[in-house]
Amino acid sequence: QVQLVESGGGLVQAGGSLRLSCAASGRTSSSYAMGWFRQAPGKEREFVAAIRWGGGTPVYADSVKGRFTISRDNAKNTVYLQMNGLKPDDTAVYYCAADTELYSSNYYYTIPGSYDYWGQGTQVTVSS
């Protein structure tokens, strides 16, 4: 099993920045990719970004492209989400997730059901 712990959330003003971290432990060798999702009250869980442990071009949602950057430190089993130019619409609980299957299409990494393990989430609130 894989355990995921997010951290780094908080309250920031519009235009500010935050860096989220997701520390993975357990059977991390079974994970091929990591994703970030977010969920605002009353809304469905939304894809944010994903990255393979083995490298390659990260995948981003159009809503965050150019503002957010996903990265990983394989030695530390940690994935990061650097969020710049935050907007009030970015307010949500942010979750990291681990995928145990290497998908042939990036489309699958944008679907919550493609991931097998999830963290507890960290709250990000962006004020006007």
C-alpha positions in Angstrom: 0.0 0.0 0.0 1.0 3.6 -0.5 0.4 6.3 2.1 0.2 9.9 1.0 0.4 13.0 3.1 -0.2 16.5 1.7 1.0 19.7 3.4 1.6 23.3 2.5 -2.0 24.6 2.2 -3.1 27.8 3.8 -4.7 31.2 3.3 -3.3 33.6 0.8 -4.4 36.7 -1.0 -5.2 36.7 -4.7 -1.9 36.8 -6.7 0.0 35.1 -4.0 1.8 31.7 -4.1 1.8 28.5 -2.2 3.8 25.3 -2.6 2.1 22.0 -1.8 4.0 18.9 -0.9 2.9 15.3 -1.1 5.1 12.8 0.8 4.6 9.2 -0.3 5.5 6.2 1.9 5.0 2.5 1.9 5.2 0.5 -1.3 6.1 3.5 -3.4 7.7 1.3 -6.0 4.2 0.3 -7.2 3.4 3.9 -8.1 4.0 5.0 -11.7 2.6 8.5 -11.5 1.3 11.1 -9.1 -1.6 13.5 -9.6 -3.0 16.6 -8.0 -6.7 17.1 -7.8 -8.9 19.7 -6.1 -12.4 19.8 -4.9 -14.4 22.9 -4.0 -17.7 22.7 -1.9 -20.5 21.5 -4.0 -18.3 20.6 -7.0 -16.8 17.5 -8.4 -13.2 16.6 -7.9 -11.2 18.4 -10.6 -7.9 17.4 -12.2 -5.0 19.8 -11.6 -1.7 18.2 -12.7 0.0 14.9 -13.0 3.6 13.7 -13.4 5.3 10.3 -13.9 8.0 9.3 -11.5 10.1 8.2 -14.5 9.9 11.6 -16.2 8.2 12.9 -19.3 6.1 16.0 -19.9 3.7 16.8 -17.0 0.0 17.2 -17.7 -1.9 20.2 -16.6 -5.5 21.3 -16.6 -6.1 24.3 -18.8 -7.3 26.3 -15.8 -3.9 26.2 -14.1 -1.5 26.0 -17.1 1.1 28.6 -16.9 0.5 29.3 -13.2 1.0 25.9 -11.5 4.0 23.7 -11.8 4.2 20.0 -10.7 7.6 18.5 -9.9 8.9 15.5 -8.0 11.9 14.5 -6.0 12.3 10.7 -6.6 14.9 10.3 -3.8 12.5 11.8 -1.3 9.4 10.2 -2.7 7.8 13.6 -2.7 5.7 15.5 -5.3 5.2 19.2 -5.2 2.7 21.6 -6.7 4.0 25.2 -7.0 1.0 27.5 -7.3 1.6 31.0 -8.5 -0.8 33.8 -9.4 -3.5 32.3 -7.2 -7.1 33.2 -7.8 -10.2 33.0 -5.6 -11.4 30.2 -7.9 -8.4 28.1 -6.9 -9.9 27.8 -3.4 -10.5 24.1 -2.7 -9.2 21.1 -0.9 -6.2 19.8 -2.8 -5.5 16.1 -2.9 -2.5 14.2 -4.2 -3.0 10.7 -5.6 -0.9 7.8 -6.6 -1.4 5.7 -9.7 -0.3 2.1 -9.9 -0.9 1.6 -13.7 1.2 3.2 -16.5 -1.4 4.5 -18.9 -0.7 4.9 -22.6 -2.7 8.1 -22.9 -2.5 11.3 -20.7 -6.3 11.4 -20.7 -6.4 8.7 -18.0 -4.3 10.7 -15.7 -7.0 13.4 -15.6 -9.6 11.0 -14.2 -9.9 10.5 -10.5 -10.8 6.9 -10.9 -7.5 6.2 -12.5 -5.7 6.6 -9.2 -5.5 4.0 -6.4 -4.3 5.9 -3.4 -5.3 9.3 -2.0 -4.0 11.7 0.6 -6.2 13.4 3.2 -6.2 16.7 1.4 -4.9 20.1 2.3 -7.0 23.3 2.3 -6.1 26.2 0.0 -8.1 29.4 0.5 -7.5 32.4 -1.8 -9.0 35.6 -0.6 -9.9 38.6 -2.9 
